Amino acid sequence: MVTTVAEVAASDIKALEAFCDRWQQAWNEHDGDAAAALCAEDLVYDEPALGETAHGPDSIRDFVTRMAHAFPDYSFTRMGLYGEATRRAVLVAWRFSGTLAGTDQRVEFHGDDRLELGEDGLIHAYRCLYDYRYVLSQLKRADTGQ
């Protein structure tokens, strides 16, 4: 049986989609253990907006927990999924929405996650990008009633 490049690419994309479905489900269920289970022990997690670089699956577990405390109703909606042709990596475009705990301050914004997967099928590098100033501006507007 001969496998074409298109067939290989289609199967890789389907595998990446399935993986990203599990990633999104873990976050939307606020399940830090499930998110951490998708990460390799040598994970490097970088979130420039917060000035954070963390390591290992425990950092993801902790971040999911902190997010759930800060925004108890948060959810992510996947807006797009873009596979890299030269390596096993994917860019996930998303929309976040949630209400800041103890307030009626609703926050909505877009961002991108870049996930690099190893041969083991786990995330080894995770970079989360969004405009933190825009998030803060929403909270300030809500705080001043604008």
C-alpha positions in Angstrom: 0.0 0.0 0.0 1.4 3.4 -1.0 0.7 6.3 1.3 0.6 9.8 -0.2 1.9 13.0 1.4 -1.7 14.2 1.5 -2.8 11.1 3.4 0.0 11.5 6.0 -0.7 15.2 6.4 -4.5 14.5 6.8 -3.8 11.8 9.5 -1.4 14.1 11.3 -3.9 17.0 11.3 -6.6 14.6 12.6 -4.3 13.5 15.4 -3.5 17.1 16.3 -7.2 18.0 16.2 -8.0 15.1 18.6 -5.1 16.1 20.9 -6.3 19.8 20.9 -9.8 18.6 21.7 -8.5 16.9 24.8 -6.4 20.0 25.7 -9.4 22.3 25.3 -11.7 20.0 27.3 -9.2 19.8 30.2 -9.1 23.6 30.4 -12.9 24.1 30.0 -13.6 21.5 32.7 -11.0 23.3 34.9 -9.2 20.0 35.2 -5.6 20.7 36.0 -4.8 17.0 36.3 -6.1 16.3 32.8 -4.2 19.3 31.3 -1.0 18.2 33.2 -1.3 14.7 31.8 -0.9 16.0 28.3 2.4 17.6 29.2 5.9 16.1 29.2 8.1 16.3 32.3 10.5 18.6 30.5 7.7 21.0 29.5 8.7 24.7 29.2 5.6 26.9 29.6 6.0 30.5 28.6 3.3 33.2 29.0 5.0 36.6 28.2 1.9 38.6 29.1 2.4 37.6 32.7 6.1 37.5 32.6 6.1 33.8 33.5 8.2 30.9 32.3 7.5 27.7 34.2 8.6 24.1 33.9 6.9 20.7 34.1 3.3 19.5 34.2 2.8 20.8 37.7 3.1 24.3 36.4 0.1 23.7 34.1 -1.9 22.0 36.9 -1.3 25.0 39.1 -2.2 27.5 36.4 -5.5 25.8 35.6 -6.3 25.9 39.3 -5.4 29.6 39.6 -7.5 30.4 36.5 -10.5 28.6 38.0 -10.2 30.6 41.2 -9.8 33.9 39.4 -12.5 33.2 36.7 -14.8 30.4 38.0 -16.9 30.4 34.8 -14.1 30.7 32.3 -14.1 28.9 29.0 -12.1 28.8 25.8 -13.6 28.5 22.3 -11.2 27.3 19.6 -11.3 29.7 16.7 -8.7 28.0 14.5 -6.1 25.3 14.4 -2.9 25.6 12.3 -0.4 22.8 12.0 3.3 23.5 11.2 4.6 21.7 8.2 8.1 21.2 9.3 7.6 19.8 12.8 5.0 18.4 15.2 3.6 21.7 16.4 0.3 23.4 16.3 -1.0 27.0 16.8 -4.4 27.1 18.4 -6.3 30.4 18.0 -8.9 30.8 20.8 -11.4 33.2 22.5 -11.4 33.4 26.3 -14.5 34.5 28.2 -15.0 34.6 32.0 -16.2 36.6 34.9 -13.7 37.8 37.5 -14.4 36.1 40.9 -16.4 38.2 43.3 -17.4 40.7 40.6 -19.6 41.1 37.6 -16.6 42.0 35.5 -16.8 40.0 32.3 -13.6 39.6 30.2 -13.4 38.4 26.7 -10.3 38.3 24.5 -8.5 36.4 21.8 -5.1 34.7 21.9 -3.0 31.9 20.5 -1.4 28.9 22.1 1.7 27.4 20.3 2.1 23.7 21.3 5.2 21.7 20.4 4.6 17.9 20.7 7.4 15.3 21.1 7.6 11.8 19.7 5.8 10.7 22.9 2.7 12.7 21.9 3.0 15.1 24.8 3.5 18.9 24.9 7.2 19.8 25.4 6.9 23.5 24.8 3.8 25.7 25.3 3.7 29.4 24.6 0.5 31.4 25.4 0.1 34.8 23.6 -2.5 37.5 24.1 -2.7 41.2 24.8 -2.6 41.6 28.6 -3.1 45.4 28.3 -6.4 44.7 26.6 -7.5 42.4 29.4 -6.6 45.0 32.0 -8.5 47.7 30.0 -11.6 45.6 30.2 -11.3 45.2 33.9 -10.6 48.9 34.4 -13.7 49.9 32.3 -15.9 47.5 34.3 -14.4 48.9 37.6 -15.3 52.5 36.6 -18.6 51.6 35.1 -17.6 52.6 31.6 
